[in-house]
Amino acid sequence: MTTARSQTWFDTLKRIEQSVWFQSFIITIIIIAALTVGAKTYPLPYSVELGINYLDTLITVFFLVEIVLRFAAYDRKADFFKDPWNIFDTVIVIGSLIPISNTDMVLVARLLRVLRVLRLVSIIPDLRMLINALLKAIPKMGYIGLLMFIIFYIFGAAGAIFFSHINQDLWGDIAISMLTLFRIATFEDWTDVMYETMEVYPLSWIFYIVFIFLTAFVFLNMMVGVVLEVMSRETMAEEHQNQEDHHQALVDQISQLQQQVQALSDKLDRKE
């Protein structure tokens, strides 16, 4: 009897935690928490600031109750900590419990309260998928970034050699040259830099066109392509997992129906 009640309790917790209305309510609370953080950056009357502080306390308590509810919904408690998003939420919630006044940790506590906005990522599945795809794309993006650094270094050295006597502020050494190249790659008044060197070297426009073609067009599209590839794989994997979960749910329902039918059959046999 106790086991059955416990299982019913777990099932109820899971239904509540996974329900659409509960998830929507959590998203609403997170948005309100974000608005309170933003409101505190403005000069406010004392009464309004006091009300925001009380609201912040209620939000912190709600987040604590929500994370405890989510933890209790797991049959095996160790599985809760196998999900990195659960660990992230737990750290944010526990960090929000740090008092934000008269302590040496005041800046850390305030930062953690700002980071509560990131809980939207852990709550909304599509955002989780985007972040997971981005994290998995980082290794390949790292190689592209390394190749970009090599291109920046080569062009930076060439710029320092040929253009340093034109403008020391832009091409004085390789570090400054690479910073100027970053400005060019982001199209921040890059034509002014080009026209300045073209007054001495009329064909220097080739230097800028080749650099912009490599960085802004080739490497940027490579970055986008890597992210899209990983996102496509993640989407397919999620769809496959959803199909497996749906199939397993159907199997469990059929198994439960078979058990019920068997139980009814046994009762009928005993009555006869």
C-alpha positions in Angstrom: 0.0 0.0 0.0 2.8 2.4 0.9 4.6 1.6 -2.3 1.5 2.3 -4.3 0.9 5.6 -2.6 4.5 6.6 -3.1 4.3 5.7 -6.8 1.1 7.8 -7.1 2.8 10.7 -5.4 5.7 10.5 -7.8 3.4 10.3 -10.8 1.5 13.4 -9.5 4.7 15.3 -9.1 5.8 14.4 -12.6 2.5 15.5 -14.1 2.7 18.8 -12.3 6.3 19.4 -13.1 5.8 18.5 -16.8 2.5 20.2 -17.3 2.2 23.1 -19.7 0.6 25.5 -17.3 3.3 24.9 -14.7 6.1 25.5 -17.2 4.3 28.6 -18.5 4.0 29.8 -14.9 7.7 29.3 -14.3 8.6 31.2 -17.5 6.3 34.1 -16.3 8.1 34.2 -12.9 11.5 34.2 -14.6 10.5 37.1 -16.8 9.2 39.0 -13.7 12.5 38.3 -12.0 14.4 39.7 -15.0 12.2 42.8 -14.9 12.9 43.3 -11.1 16.6 43.1 -11.8 16.3 45.7 -14.5 14.1 48.0 -12.4 16.7 48.1 -9.6 19.1 49.8 -12.0 16.9 52.9 -12.0 16.6 55.4 -9.1 13.3 54.4 -7.5 11.2 55.7 -4.5 11.9 53.9 -1.3 8.4 52.3 -1.2 8.8 50.9 -4.7 12.3 49.6 -4.0 11.0 48.0 -0.8 8.2 46.3 -2.7 10.7 45.1 -5.4 12.8 43.6 -2.6 9.9 41.7 -1.2 8.9 40.5 -4.6 12.5 39.4 -5.2 12.3 37.4 -2.0 9.1 35.7 -3.0 10.6 34.8 -6.4 13.6 33.3 -4.7 11.4 31.2 -2.5 9.3 30.1 -5.4 12.5 29.0 -7.4 13.6 27.1 -4.3 10.3 25.3 -4.1 10.3 24.6 -7.8 13.7 23.1 -7.8 12.8 20.9 -4.8 9.6 19.8 -6.6 11.6 18.9 -9.7 14.1 17.0 -7.6 11.4 15.1 -5.8 9.8 14.1 -9.1 12.8 11.9 -9.9 12.4 8.2 -8.9 16.2 7.9 -8.7 17.5 11.1 -7.1 21.0 10.6 -8.6 19.5 11.0 -12.1 18.6 14.6 -11.2 22.3 15.6 -11.2 23.0 13.8 -14.4 21.3 16.6 -16.3 23.7 19.6 -16.6 20.7 22.0 -16.8 19.4 20.7 -13.4 22.9 21.4 -11.9 22.9 24.9 -13.5 19.4 25.7 -12.1 20.4 24.4 -8.7 23.5 26.6 -8.6 21.5 29.7 -9.7 18.8 29.0 -7.1 21.2 28.3 -4.2 23.3 31.4 -5.2 20.1 33.5 -5.1 19.8 32.6 -1.4 22.9 34.6 -0.6 22.0 37.8 1.2 22.7 40.8 -1.0 23.5 43.4 1.6 26.3 43.8 4.1 28.3 40.9 2.9 31.5 40.5 0.9 29.6 38.3 -1.6 27.1 41.0 -2.5 28.5 41.3 -6.1 28.3 37.6 -6.6 24.8 37.4 -5.2 23.7 40.2 -7.5 25.3 38.5 -10.5 23.5 35.2 -9.7 20.2 37.1 -9.5 20.9 38.5 -13.0 21.8 35.0 -14.3 18.4 33.8 -13.2 17.2 35.1 -16.6 19.3 32.3 -18.1 16.9 29.8 -16.5 14.7 30.5 -19.5 17.2 28.4 -21.5 16.8 25.4 -19.2 13.0 25.7 -19.2 12.3 26.1 -22.9 13.3 23.0 -24.9 14.0 24.8 -28.1 16.5 27.1 -26.4 18.2 24.2 -24.7 18.6 22.6 -28.2 20.2 25.8 -29.5 22.6 26.0 -26.6 23.5 22.3 -26.9 24.1 22.7 -30.6 26.3 25.7 -30.0 28.3 23.9 -27.4 28.8 20.9 -29.6 29.8 23.2 -32.5 32.6 24.9 -30.4 35.3 22.4 -31.3 34.9 22.9 -35.1 34.4 26.6 -34.6 37.7 26.6 -32.7 39.6 25.3 -35.7 37.9 27.9 -37.9 38.9 30.5 -35.3 42.5 29.3 -35.3 42.6 29.6 -39.1 41.1 33.1 -38.9 43.8 34.0 -36.4 46.5 32.8 -38.8 45.0 34.9 -41.5 44.8 37.9 -39.2 48.4 37.4 -38.2 49.7 37.2 -41.7 47.7 40.2 -42.9 48.6 42.1 -39.7 52.3 41.5 -40.3 52.0 42.6 -43.9 50.1 45.7 -42.8 52.7 46.6 -40.2 55.5 46.2 -42.8 53.9 48.2 -45.6 51.7 50.7 -43.9 53.4 51.6 -40.5 55.0 54.7 -42.0 51.6 55.9 -43.2 49.8 55.8 -39.8 51.5 54.5 -36.7 48.2 54.6 -34.8 46.7 51.9 -37.1 49.7 50.0 -38.3 52.5 50.6 -35.8 53.1 47.0 -34.9 51.5 43.6 -35.5 49.2 43.8 -32.5 47.8 47.2 -33.5 47.6 46.0 -37.1 45.5 43.0 -36.1 43.2 45.3 -34.1 42.8 47.5 -37.2 42.1 44.4 -39.2 39.3 43.5 -36.8 37.9 46.9 -37.3 38.0 46.3 -41.1 36.4 42.8 -40.7 33.5 44.4 -38.9 33.2 47.1 -41.6 33.7 49.9 -39.0 34.7 52.9 -41.3 37.1 50.5 -43.1 37.0 52.6 -46.3 38.7 55.5 -44.4 41.6 53.2 -43.6 41.8 51.9 -47.2 41.7 55.4 -48.8 44.4 56.5 -46.5 46.8 53.8 -47.7 45.7 54.1 -51.3 47.1 57.7 -51.3 50.6 56.1 -51.0 49.9 52.7 -52.5 47.1 52.9 -55.1 46.8 49.1 -55.4 46.5 48.6 -51.7 42.8 48.1 -52.2 43.6 44.5 -53.2 44.9 43.9 -49.6 41.6 45.0 -48.1 39.4 43.2 -50.6 41.2 39.9 -50.2 41.2 40.2 -46.4 37.4 41.0 -46.3 36.6 38.3 -48.7 38.4 35.7 -46.5 37.1 36.9 -43.1 33.7 38.4 -43.7 32.5 36.0 -46.4 34.4 32.7 -46.3 35.1 32.2 -42.6 31.8 33.7 -41.4 29.9 31.4 -43.7 32.0 28.5 -42.5 31.0 29.3 -38.9 27.3 29.5 -39.8 27.6 26.3 -41.8 29.1 24.4 -38.8 26.4 25.7 -36.4 23.6 24.8 -38.9 25.1 21.3 -39.4 25.2 20.6 -35.6 21.7 22.0 -35.2 20.4 19.8 -37.9 21.9 16.7 -36.2 20.5 17.8 -32.8 17.0 18.2 -34.3 17.1 14.8 -35.9 18.4 13.2 -32.7 15.7 14.9 -30.7 13.0 13.7 -33.1 14.4 10.2 -32.9 14.4 10.4 -29.1 10.8 11.6 -29.1 9.7 8.8 -31.3 11.4 6.3 -29.0 9.8 7.9 -26.0 6.4 7.8 -27.7 6.9 4.1 -28.6 8.0 3.3 -25.1 4.9 5.1 -23.7 2.7 3.0 -26.0 4.4 -0.2 -24.9 3.9 0.8 -21.2 0.2 1.5 -21.8 -0.3 -1.8 -23.6 1.5 -3.6 -20.7 -0.7 -1.9 -18.2 -3.8 -2.8 -20.1 -2.7 -6.4 -20.4 -2.2 -6.5 -16.6 -5.6 -5.0 -16.0 -7.2 -7.5 -18.3 -5.3 -10.3 -16.6 -6.4 -9.1 -13.2 -10.1 -9.0 -14.3 -9.7 -12.4 -15.8 -8.3 -13.8 -12.5 -11.2 -12.2 -10.6 -13.8 -13.8 -12.9 -12.1 -17.2 -12.6 -12.2 -16.9 -8.8 -15.9 -16.0 -8.8 -16.7 -19.0 -11.0 
